[in-house]
Amino acid sequence: MLDVTDLACRRGDRQLFRSLSFQVPAQTLLHVRGRNGSGKTTLLRALCGLLRPDAGRIRWKGKSIGELAEDYNRDLLYFGHLNGIKADLTGLENLRIARTLDQDPVGDDAILDALARIGLEGFEDLPTRMLSQGQKKRVALTRLILSKAPLWILDEPFTALDVDAVDLLQQLIAEQVADGGSVVLTTHQEVPLTQGAIQRLTLDEADD
Ligand SMILES: Nc1ncnc2c1ncn2[C@@H]1O[C@H](COP(=O)(O)OP(=O)(O)OP(=O)(O)O)[C@@H](O)[C@H]1O
């Protein structure tokens, strides 16, 4: 379970949020909402340990994420605004490296199956700079198919996807939650679940 207590973040002279407390148990999707600039990405980056909050505690399985360090990173899959895809490498090569960095290498057969599931059969061996924006995003999202991480933190994962890819991503998120995982995401898209719970958190600018 992800457990957040009294979290506060300020960027520049703006207090984005404070006294934020919530929990994301297993089998739960937390949908973070709020207008542009309300602090959604800032919150997600703090939850990943990429940004130090001004106050508050973030615990995973009862321990502070700072203390857990690498153990937390192993349990976490973060999907940020930048796809994390290297343009000169093929989809297959990118995913090999991503799995290695996630400290859970998988064989090429598993990667090729996952790329086929995401609709990139025939594009596995092209440098990703030769792919469309949506196809690049699909390469990046293939990490979700291969992931065994119990916690997914996804920042606007639906952007640039067509209808079929949106359906597939909704399915992957629903499977992650049904399999006992936790998901935190920002999106303007609804994500129907087959099993599990949806929680909603709306960020409004805090008063100074
Ligand atoms: N590195 C930074 N230095 C100073 N201010 C920043 C920095 N990064 C973000 N901000 C500010 O923090 C505020 C929140 O940004 P954030 O990206 O978290 O919002 P968001 O809710 O994700 O927005 P959007 O919906 O547009 O993606 C914005 O006003 C932004 O200008």
The ligand as an ORCA input file, in Angstrom:
! r2SCAN-3c Opt
* xyz 0 1
  N      10.912     23.319    -12.130
  C       9.961     24.180    -11.803
  N      10.241     25.373    -11.219
  C       9.271     26.239    -10.865
  N       7.969     26.004    -11.058
  C       7.639     24.844    -11.630
  C       8.591     23.880    -12.024
  N       7.941     22.817    -12.562
  C       6.631     23.133    -12.510
  N       6.445     24.330    -11.945
  C       5.166     25.012    -11.722
  O       4.380     24.213    -10.856
  C       3.019     24.300    -11.234
  C       2.458     22.889    -11.341
  O       3.058     22.211    -12.428
  P       2.657     20.711    -12.763
  O       3.423     20.330    -13.985
  O       2.812     19.888    -11.546
  O       1.095     20.874    -13.093
  P       0.054     19.864    -13.756
  O      -1.187     19.881    -12.905
  O       0.682     18.558    -14.008
  O      -0.247     20.604    -15.130
  P      -0.734     20.080    -16.585
  O      -2.161     19.624    -16.436
  O      -0.645     21.331    -17.416
  O       0.226     19.016    -17.030
  C       2.973     25.105    -12.531
  O       2.506     26.398    -12.220
  C       4.392     25.137    -12.993
  O       4.677     26.366    -13.635
*
